[in-house]
Amino acid sequence: MVVACVSALGAGGGSLYGIRKSSCLTDYKIDKLTEEVRKHNDFASRIPVIEEKLRVINHRIDDLEKNK
């Protein structure tokens, strides 16, 4: 009876330890994924600005070529 109780406590404790470690790893991965999403969103918000600058540059080049 004592051996069964000790075995049950050991198995339960080991399971709780494993769940805790797994939870920490999941939290870490979610944090890293969140960082990547933020980087991507920042890049996506800058694309229209870059496109507008390219339009202006192309227009200026066209004007320079016409004045040659």
Rosetta silent file (secondary structure, phi, psi, omega in degrees, C-alpha in Angstrom):
SEQUENCE: MVVACVSALGAGGGSLYGIRKSSCLTDYKIDKLTEEVRKHNDFASRIPVIEEKLRVINHRIDDLEKNK
SCORE:     score description
SCORE:     0.000 S_00000001
   1 L     0.000  -43.220 -179.482    0.000    0.000    0.000 S_00000001
   2 H   -65.260  -41.519 -179.607    2.804    2.404    0.912 S_00000001
   3 H   -62.526  -40.506  179.022    4.674    1.588   -2.289 S_00000001
   4 H   -63.688  -41.653  179.485    1.557    2.314   -4.342 S_00000001
   5 H   -65.721  -43.359  179.027    1.073    5.690   -2.640 S_00000001
   6 H   -64.438  -41.447  178.296    4.726    6.662   -3.152 S_00000001
   7 H   -63.222  -42.252  179.393    4.535    5.580   -6.794 S_00000001
   8 H   -64.595  -42.700  178.367    1.362    7.589   -7.336 S_00000001
   9 H   -64.255  -41.208  178.454    2.888   10.683   -5.734 S_00000001
  10 H   -63.596  -44.585  179.705    6.032   10.313   -7.855 S_00000001
  11 H   -65.649  -42.589  178.946    4.059    9.903  -11.052 S_00000001
  12 H   -64.694  -43.268  178.400    1.794   12.832  -10.200 S_00000001
  13 H   -63.750  -42.013  177.946    4.720   15.053   -9.291 S_00000001
  14 H   -63.229  -39.667  179.047    6.562   14.115  -12.474 S_00000001
  15 H   -65.297  -43.346  179.098    3.486   14.855  -14.550 S_00000001
  16 H   -64.465  -38.861  177.634    3.022   18.266  -12.941 S_00000001
  17 H   -62.973  -44.423  179.289    6.711   19.084  -13.513 S_00000001
  18 H   -63.676  -41.061  178.494    6.413   18.100  -17.185 S_00000001
  19 H   -63.851  -41.145 -179.935    3.272   20.170  -17.641 S_00000001
  20 H   -63.528  -45.655  179.319    4.993   23.185  -16.059 S_00000001
  21 H   -64.301  -41.733  178.930    8.046   22.878  -18.318 S_00000001
  22 H   -63.075  -39.755  178.767    5.842   22.436  -21.377 S_00000001
  23 H   -64.226  -40.819  178.323    3.870   25.522  -20.412 S_00000001
  24 H   -63.767  -42.298  179.325    7.072   27.578  -20.073 S_00000001
  25 H   -64.923  -41.944  178.014    8.254   26.450  -23.501 S_00000001
  26 H   -62.347  -42.953  177.779    4.882   27.302  -25.047 S_00000001
  27 H   -61.029  -42.400  179.094    4.970   30.763  -23.463 S_00000001
  28 H   -61.075  -46.729 -178.962    8.484   31.317  -24.831 S_00000001
  29 H   -64.459  -39.009  178.300    7.461   30.276  -28.342 S_00000001
  30 H   -64.538  -41.254  177.857    4.389   32.521  -28.246 S_00000001
  31 H   -61.381  -44.294  178.937    6.550   35.474  -27.169 S_00000001
  32 H   -64.245  -42.061  178.430    8.980   34.873  -30.042 S_00000001
  33 H   -63.847  -38.979  177.510    6.124   34.539  -32.533 S_00000001
  34 H   -61.762  -41.205  177.098    4.603   37.775  -31.231 S_00000001
  35 H   -60.452  -44.055 -179.448    7.932   39.559  -31.853 S_00000001
  36 H   -64.359  -40.343  178.942    8.014   38.277  -35.430 S_00000001
  37 H   -63.804  -40.977  178.128    4.437   39.394  -36.067 S_00000001
  38 H   -62.720  -42.541  177.272    5.258   42.882  -34.756 S_00000001
  39 H   -60.905  -44.553 -179.539    8.269   43.107  -37.070 S_00000001
  40 H   -62.956  -44.055 -179.591    6.139   42.012  -40.006 S_00000001
  41 H   -64.155  -37.612  177.783    3.378   44.497  -39.175 S_00000001
  42 H   -63.894  -43.576  178.330    5.913   47.318  -38.915 S_00000001
  43 H   -62.933  -43.684 -178.783    7.314   46.404  -42.319 S_00000001
  44 H   -63.814  -33.238  179.831    3.831   46.187  -43.843 S_00000001
  45 H   -73.950  -21.499 -179.595    2.952   49.650  -42.539 S_00000001
  46 H   -87.473  -16.345 -177.479    6.062   51.124  -44.205 S_00000001
  47 H   -57.657  -47.812  179.182    5.369   49.690  -47.674 S_00000001
  48 H   -59.675  -34.135  177.779    2.918   52.459  -48.735 S_00000001
  49 H   -65.645  -43.914  178.685    5.498   55.092  -47.729 S_00000001
  50 H   -63.734  -42.207  179.211    8.162   53.371  -49.816 S_00000001
  51 H   -61.450  -41.000  179.152    5.777   53.083  -52.768 S_00000001
  52 H   -65.240  -42.385  177.785    4.997   56.802  -52.604 S_00000001
  53 H   -62.353  -39.336  177.425    8.680   57.699  -52.501 S_00000001
  54 H   -64.551  -38.515  177.052    9.287   55.473  -55.535 S_00000001
  55 H   -61.001  -44.355 -179.951    6.480   57.240  -57.427 S_00000001
  56 H   -64.385  -44.297  179.512    8.067   60.614  -56.686 S_00000001
  57 H   -61.831  -44.202  179.514   11.519   59.384  -57.709 S_00000001
  58 H   -63.855  -38.219  178.471   10.192   57.933  -60.964 S_00000001
  59 H   -65.093  -42.226  178.904    8.358   61.163  -61.723 S_00000001
  60 H   -64.978  -39.773  177.658   11.541   63.183  -61.135 S_00000001
  61 H   -63.669  -43.593  177.727   13.541   60.841  -63.379 S_00000001
  62 H   -59.286  -43.436  178.233   10.924   61.212  -66.123 S_00000001
  63 H   -62.162  -41.845  178.681   11.133   65.000  -65.802 S_00000001
  64 H   -64.177  -40.292  179.482   14.936   64.896  -66.048 S_00000001
  65 H   -67.641  -34.505  179.052   14.818   62.673  -69.124 S_00000001
  66 H   -69.776  -32.223 -176.361   12.326   65.012  -70.840 S_00000001
  67 L   -85.142   -0.777  178.800   14.541   68.053  -70.205 S_00000001
  68 L   -65.018    0.000    0.000   17.635   66.503  -71.803 S_00000001
